[in-house]
Amino acid sequence: MEILAQELLKKEVLLKSDVERLIGPSPYHKDKHAEPQPLSGQHVSDEKPEADNS
């Protein structure tokens, strides 16, 4: 954790690639992109909303 703290003092923001360079890749998550999940009660549709031309 000390190495991350020191790097944050230098750069203020660390990217995933910075963290992997400093401490290595996560042993728990493979290189997957997180997909956004809808909030409870929301309907997700692939259809685009129709424009209101009135």
C-alpha positions, -999 to 999 in steps of 0.1 A, spaced: 0 0 0 29 23 7 40 22 -30 5 32 -41 4 61 -16 37 74 -28 26 73 -64 -7 90 -56 13 118 -40 32 123 -72 4 119 -98 -29 125 -78 -47 100 -102 -37 64 -109 -50 45 -139 -56 8 -139 -23 4 -159 -4 24 -132 -18 1 -104 -9 -30 -124 26 -17 -130 31 -10 -93 15 -41 -77 6 -64 -105 -28 -75 -120 -57 -84 -98 -58 -121 -89 -96 -120 -88 -107 -103 -120 -95 -112 -154 -93 -85 -181 -130 -79 -185 -148 -47 -190 -176 -40 -166 -210 -38 -183 -233 -12 -168 -262 -28 -149 -297 -12 -149 -310 -1 -115 -337 -22 -100 -371 -15 -117 -357 -1 -149 -363 -17 -182 -335 -19 -207 -343 -19 -244 -322 -20 -275 -348 2 -293 -340 38 -298 -366 63 -286 -387 78 -314 -382 115 -319 -412 137 -312 -416 158 -344 -445 179 -332 
